[in-house]
Amino acid sequence: MRCRQPKTRRFLRPHGQCSQILAYLKGGKVITTRLAVDKWECYRLSERIRELKARGHRIHSTMVKLPSKKRVAVYAMDL
């Protein structure tokens, strides 16, 4: 199954989740799913990151182990 490219109109909305996440990452900050939920009510951060990567943005993820023994993905942009 091939991944579909995100629709341009939805992706380019100035206050859409992808635009807000991209601006946040371009500011040199890192983002986690918890932060995305709290800040933008984005419950599918991994999908938004996939869409941004499909548009050519260089974003990498690192798995981090929390003190509670849970593992979470931390996303950052390659500047």
C-alpha positions in Angstrom: 0.0 0.0 0.0 1.4 3.4 -1.0 1.3 6.4 1.2 -0.8 9.2 -0.1 0.5 12.8 -0.2 -1.4 15.1 2.1 -3.9 17.4 0.4 -2.2 20.8 -0.2 -5.2 22.9 1.0 -5.4 21.2 4.4 -1.6 21.2 4.8 -1.1 24.9 4.2 -3.8 26.2 6.5 -1.9 28.8 8.6 -3.5 27.7 11.9 -3.6 24.0 11.0 -1.8 21.4 13.1 1.0 20.7 10.5 1.8 24.4 10.1 1.9 24.9 13.9 4.0 21.9 14.5 6.4 22.9 11.7 6.8 26.4 13.1 7.4 25.0 16.6 10.1 22.6 15.3 11.7 25.3 13.1 12.2 27.3 16.3 14.7 24.7 17.4 12.4 23.0 19.9 11.5 19.4 20.4 8.0 17.9 20.6 6.4 14.9 22.1 2.9 13.5 21.8 1.9 14.8 25.2 3.0 18.4 24.3 1.2 18.2 21.0 -2.0 17.1 22.8 -1.7 19.9 25.4 -0.7 22.6 22.9 -2.8 21.9 19.8 -5.1 19.0 20.7 -3.2 16.9 18.2 -3.8 13.2 19.0 -2.0 11.8 16.0 1.4 13.5 16.1 3.1 10.6 14.3 0.8 11.1 11.4 1.4 14.9 11.2 5.2 14.2 11.3 4.7 11.7 8.5 2.9 14.3 6.5 5.7 16.9 7.1 8.3 14.3 6.1 6.4 13.6 2.9 6.7 17.3 2.1 10.4 17.1 2.4 11.1 18.4 5.9 13.9 16.7 7.7 12.6 15.6 11.0 14.1 12.8 13.2 12.8 11.0 16.2 14.5 9.6 19.3 13.0 7.2 21.7 13.5 8.3 25.3 12.9 6.3 28.4 11.0 8.1 31.2 11.5 7.6 34.9 8.2 5.7 34.9 9.9 3.1 32.5 7.6 4.2 29.6 9.2 5.1 26.2 8.2 8.1 24.2 9.2 9.5 20.9 10.8 12.9 20.8 10.7 14.7 17.5 13.2 17.4 16.4 14.1 19.1 13.1 17.4 18.8 11.4 18.6 22.4 11.1 
